[in-house]
Amino acid sequence: MAGHSIDIRDLEKRFDRTQVLKRINLHIREGEFLTLLGPSGCGKSTLLRLLVGFEPCTAGRILMDGRDILPLPPKARDIAMVFQSYALYPHMTVRSNLAVPLEMSRLTFLQRLPGASLLSPRVRCIRKDIAGRVADMAEPLGLTALLDRKPAQLSGGQRQRVAVGRAMARHPSVFLMDEPLSNLDAKLRQDLRAEIIDLHRRSGITFVYVTHDQSEALAMSDRVAVMEDGEIRQCATPHEIYDRPDHLSVARFVGATAINEMPATVRLGAVSVNGVPLQLNLAGLPDGEYRLAVRPERLHVVDDGRHDFSLPVDQIEFTGNEVGIRCNGAQIGAGTIRVQLRPENFARLRQGRAAGERIPLGIAEGAALFFDASGRQVSALPLPSRRVQEVRREHAV
């Protein structure tokens, strides 16, 4: 089954005087897994509700394979949606919950009445086919042994799988998921995350997934659209979102550990932070004041004397597969500076293995991100090695 492409053009949504969505423009490719990522209240769920037709838009258009779907009611849009709250029928079994969308689409009101199967061979045939479809759908979702249970007898993960199965029963071309894993424990979230990725791969359906969990977004998506205050700040692959954020707010939001920030001054390609000169030298960046940001895992411990700065250690955190070091960044005009190391690299340190010691740190090549006063990233390239010495002499003058 092939999914549909979706074009969102200049889409706006207001509730009274509050503008929730501001001129959203987004192209969702056929069959891709796109995640809307952002903090609570940024407009992610509202955008989903406009796509499925639960809310009217204030302005703009939504095209599916080039066709304007705004005039269509929800049932005519070929879109299925899974809610955070599951929205299962509590009085029905799993089997009946999965069968509901099939019965609604294939049987009339009279044909759905009790006893209709006894009077009509055609209804019996349709119900038999629906029962087979439900059984086929339950197997890959691990629900076969649960078909005769009611939602109250299921765990949170099992209920979520029923909700996913019921939405998939219609064979939609677009599948919307509104924070479907937020009510589950960590292990179950990881298991269902893998199941959803596999479901997308096997079905070929277009997925639009909403979450505030950046680890989910990076792990599951073909592309991620980061939203803030009703706008899309950046839409790109997970790798680009993490390594090359277009905006400082994106850099701050994405990442399991907060990105390090410090004030930077650029003069003739030479960079300093709070008066401390760095090894870094750049081309193409105008002189001025910037915000320099670097991921914790891209700060390296340097033992050969060519470090950028040396900071006192405040705290060390061991988390199993990595060691987090928190340093006091007052010397470079920053707050806490975070460093992430592999345990074996931490064990080899000569300095910085205890609180109070200083640790020499260097910024990995290509890891420094520069943002202007508006928060936009500005491009900068390392200077050729021959030019570095010239810039340093000019900087000294």
C-alpha positions in Angstrom: 0.0 0.0 0.0 1.3 3.4 -1.0 0.9 6.5 1.2 -0.1 10.0 0.1 2.0 13.1 -0.1 0.8 16.1 1.8 1.4 19.8 1.1 0.6 22.3 3.8 0.6 25.8 2.5 0.4 29.0 4.6 -1.7 27.2 7.2 -2.9 29.3 10.1 -5.1 28.5 13.1 -6.6 31.0 15.6 -8.7 30.4 18.7 -10.4 33.7 19.3 -7.5 36.2 19.5 -4.8 33.5 20.1 -2.8 32.5 17.0 -1.8 28.8 17.6 -0.3 28.2 14.1 1.5 30.8 12.1 1.8 30.3 8.3 2.9 26.7 8.4 4.5 25.5 5.1 5.5 21.8 5.0 5.8 19.2 2.4 5.4 15.6 3.6 6.6 13.1 1.1 4.7 10.0 0.0 5.5 7.1 2.4 7.8 8.9 4.7 7.9 9.0 8.5 7.8 12.6 9.5 7.8 13.7 13.2 6.5 17.0 14.6 8.7 17.7 17.5 8.4 20.4 20.1 7.5 21.4 23.6 3.9 21.3 24.9 1.8 24.1 23.6 3.8 24.7 20.4 0.9 23.6 18.1 1.9 20.0 17.2 -1.5 18.4 18.1 -3.4 21.3 16.6 -1.7 20.7 13.3 -2.7 17.0 13.4 -6.3 17.9 14.1 -6.4 20.2 11.1 -4.9 17.4 8.9 -7.5 14.9 10.0 -10.4 17.4 9.9 -11.4 17.7 13.5 -10.8 21.5 13.5 -11.3 24.0 10.7 -8.3 26.1 9.7 -8.3 29.9 9.8 -6.3 30.3 6.6 -4.2 28.3 4.2 -4.6 25.0 2.3 -3.9 21.3 2.8 -3.3 19.3 -0.4 -3.1 15.5 -0.5 -1.6 14.2 -3.7 -2.4 17.7 -5.1 -6.1 17.6 -4.1 -7.5 20.1 -1.6 -8.9 18.1 1.3 -10.1 21.0 3.5 -13.7 20.7 2.2 -13.8 17.0 3.0 -15.2 15.6 6.2 -12.7 13.5 8.3 -14.1 10.1 7.1 -13.4 11.1 3.5 -9.8 12.1 3.9 -8.3 8.6 4.0 -6.5 9.4 7.2 -6.4 7.4 10.4 -5.3 8.7 13.8 -4.1 7.2 17.1 -4.6 9.2 20.2 -2.5 9.5 23.3 -5.5 8.3 25.4 -6.1 5.2 23.2 -9.9 6.0 22.9 -10.9 2.3 23.0 -14.5 1.2 23.6 -14.4 -0.1 27.2 -17.5 -2.4 26.9 -16.1 -4.2 23.8 -13.5 -6.9 23.5 -10.3 -6.4 21.7 -11.8 -8.3 18.8 -14.8 -6.0 18.6 -12.6 -2.9 18.9 -10.5 -4.0 16.0 -13.6 -4.8 13.9 -15.5 -1.5 14.5 -13.9 0.5 11.6 -14.4 -2.5 9.2 -18.0 -2.9 10.2 -18.7 0.8 9.9 -17.2 0.9 6.4 -18.7 -2.3 5.0 -22.1 -2.7 6.8 -25.2 -0.5 6.8 -26.9 0.5 10.1 -29.5 -2.3 9.6 -26.8 -4.9 8.8 -25.0 -4.1 12.0 -28.1 -4.8 14.1 -28.0 -8.0 16.3 -29.5 -10.9 14.4 -28.8 -9.5 10.9 -26.4 -12.3 10.2 -29.1 -14.9 10.8 -31.3 -13.3 8.1 -28.8 -12.4 5.4 -26.1 -14.7 3.8 -24.4 -11.6 2.5 -24.0 -10.2 6.0 -22.7 -13.5 7.2 -20.1 -13.5 4.4 -19.0 -9.9 5.2 -18.7 -10.7 8.9 -16.7 -13.8 8.2 -14.3 -11.8 6.1 -14.0 -9.1 8.8 -13.2 -11.8 11.4 -10.4 -13.1 9.2 -9.0 -9.6 8.7 -9.1 -9.0 12.5 -7.2 -12.2 13.1 -4.6 -11.3 10.5 -4.2 -7.9 12.0 -3.9 -9.1 15.5 -1.0 -11.5 14.9 1.8 -9.1 14.0 0.7 -6.8 16.8 0.9 -9.6 19.4 -2.8 -9.4 20.2 -4.0 -12.9 19.2 -4.1 -14.2 22.7 -5.9 -11.1 23.9 -8.8 -10.9 21.4 -11.5 -11.8 24.0 -10.3 -9.5 26.7 -11.7 -6.0 27.4 -9.5 -2.9 27.6 -9.6 -2.9 31.4 -7.9 -6.2 31.4 -5.0 -5.0 29.3 -1.7 -3.2 30.1 -1.0 0.2 28.7 1.2 -1.2 26.0 -1.5 -3.7 25.0 -4.1 -1.0 24.8 -1.8 1.1 22.6 -1.3 -1.8 20.2 -5.1 -2.3 20.0 -5.5 1.5 19.2 -2.8 1.1 16.5 -4.5 -2.0 15.0 -7.9 -0.3 15.0 -6.5 2.7 13.1 -4.7 0.4 10.6 -7.8 -1.7 10.0 -9.1 0.9 7.5 -5.9 0.6 5.4 -5.4 4.4 5.4 -2.9 6.1 3.2 -1.9 8.6 5.9 -1.4 7.6 9.6 -1.3 10.2 12.3 0.0 9.4 15.8 -0.4 11.9 18.7 2.1 11.1 21.4 1.1 7.5 21.4 3.9 6.3 23.8 3.8 9.1 26.4 1.8 7.0 28.9 4.0 4.0 28.8 7.1 3.0 30.9 10.6 3.3 29.4 11.0 -0.4 28.4 7.5 -0.6 26.8 8.1 2.7 24.9 11.3 1.2 23.4 9.5 -2.0 22.4 6.6 -0.2 20.8 8.9 2.3 19.1 10.5 -0.7 17.3 7.1 -2.1 16.4 5.9 1.3 15.0 9.1 1.6 12.9 8.6 -1.9 11.6 4.9 -1.2 10.8 5.8 1.8 8.8 8.5 -0.1 6.9 6.1 -2.9 6.0 3.1 -0.8 5.2 4.6 2.0 3.1 2.0 4.3 4.6 2.8 8.0 5.2 3.3 8.5 9.0 3.0 11.8 10.8 4.1 11.4 14.4 3.8 13.9 17.2 6.1 13.9 20.2 7.9 16.1 22.7 10.5 13.4 23.2 13.5 14.2 21.1 15.0 10.7 21.4 11.8 9.2 19.9 11.9 11.8 17.0 15.6 11.2 16.2 15.3 7.4 16.4 12.2 6.9 14.4 12.0 9.5 11.7 13.0 10.0 8.1 12.7 13.8 8.8 11.9 15.9 11.9 10.0 19.2 11.9 10.9 21.1 15.0 8.1 23.4 16.1 8.2 26.4 18.4 5.4 29.0 19.2 3.3 27.8 16.3 6.0 27.9 13.7 8.3 25.3 12.1 11.9 26.3 13.0 13.5 23.6 10.9 12.6 20.5 9.0 15.4 18.1 8.1 16.9 14.7 8.7 17.6 13.7 12.3 21.3 13.9 11.6 21.0 17.5 10.3 18.7 18.6 13.1 21.2 17.4 15.7 24.5 18.3 14.1 23.5 21.4 12.1 20.5 23.1 13.8 19.3 26.2 11.9 18.4 28.0 15.1 19.7 28.2 18.6 16.3 27.1 20.0 16.5 23.9 17.9 20.0 23.3 19.3 18.8 23.7 22.8 15.7 21.5 22.4 17.3 18.6 20.7 19.8 16.4 22.5 19.7 14.1 25.5 22.2 16.4 27.4 21.9 20.2 27.1 24.2 21.8 24.5 27.0 24.0 25.8 26.7 27.7 25.1 29.2 30.5 25.6 29.7 34.1 24.3 32.2 34.3 21.5 34.0 37.2 19.9 35.3 36.9 16.3 38.0 39.2 15.0 39.8 38.5 11.7 38.8 34.9 11.9 40.2 34.4 15.4 37.8 33.3 18.1 37.8 34.0 21.8 35.4 33.3 24.6 35.3 35.8 27.5 38.8 37.0 26.5 40.2 33.4 26.3 41.6 32.7 22.8 40.6 29.4 21.3 42.6 27.2 18.9 39.7 27.7 16.5 40.2 30.0 13.5 37.5 30.7 10.9 36.9 32.0 7.5 33.8 33.8 6.2 32.5 34.9 9.6 32.2 38.7 10.0 33.8 40.3 13.1 31.4 40.6 15.9 29.7 38.9 18.9 28.2 35.5 18.6 26.8 32.6 20.7 29.1 29.6 20.4 27.5 26.2 21.0 29.0 22.7 21.1 27.6 19.3 22.0 28.9 17.7 25.2 30.3 14.7 23.3 32.2 17.0 20.9 34.3 18.5 23.8 37.5 16.4 24.0 40.0 16.1 26.9 43.3 17.3 25.5 46.6 16.3 27.2 49.1 17.7 24.7 48.8 21.3 25.8 46.7 22.4 22.8 43.5 22.8 24.7 41.0 25.6 24.3 40.3 26.1 28.0 40.9 24.4 31.3 37.9 24.3 33.7 37.3 23.0 37.2 35.2 19.9 37.7 32.0 20.4 39.7 30.4 16.9 39.4 30.9 13.5 37.8 27.9 11.3 36.8 28.3 7.7 35.8 25.4 6.4 33.8 26.6 3.0 32.6 27.6 3.6 29.0 29.0 7.0 29.5 30.4 9.4 32.1 29.0 13.0 32.4 31.4 15.7 33.7 29.9 19.0 34.8 32.4 21.9 34.9 32.3 25.4 36.1 32.3 27.6 33.0 32.6 31.0 34.8 36.1 31.5 33.3 34.7 31.5 29.8 31.5 33.5 30.6 29.3 30.4 30.7 27.3 28.5 33.3 27.7 24.8 33.5 29.8 23.2 30.8 29.0 19.5 30.2 31.3 16.9 28.8 30.2 13.3 27.8 32.9 10.6 27.7 33.0 6.9 27.2 33.9 5.1 30.5 37.2 3.8 29.1 38.2 7.4 28.0 37.3 8.7 31.4 39.5 6.0 33.1 42.5 7.2 31.1 42.3 10.8 32.3 45.3 12.1 34.2 43.3 15.2 35.3 39.7 15.9 36.0 38.7 12.5 37.6 37.6 14.2 40.8 35.6 17.2 41.8 37.8 20.3 42.2 40.4 19.2 39.7 40.8 21.1 36.4 40.2 19.4 33.1 41.8 20.6 29.8 39.2 20.7 27.0 39.3 21.2 23.3 36.5 21.7 20.8 36.5 18.9 18.1 37.1 20.0 14.5 33.9 21.2 12.9 31.9 20.9 16.1 31.6 24.6 16.9 28.2 26.2 16.0 27.8 29.9 15.8 24.6 31.8 16.2 23.9 35.5 15.7 21.9 37.8 18.0 18.6 36.7 16.4 19.5 33.0 17.2 20.1 32.0 13.5 23.1 29.8 12.8 25.8 31.5 10.7 28.2 29.5 8.5 31.9 29.5 9.3 34.7 27.4 7.8 38.1 26.6 9.3 40.9 28.7 7.9 43.7 26.9 6.0 46.7 26.1 8.3 49.0 28.6 6.6 46.5 31.4 7.2 46.1 30.5 10.9 49.5 31.9 12.0 48.8 35.1 10.0 45.4 35.6 11.7 47.0 35.0 15.2 49.6 37.6 14.5 46.9 40.1 13.3 44.9 39.2 16.4 47.8 39.9 18.7 48.3 43.3 17.1 
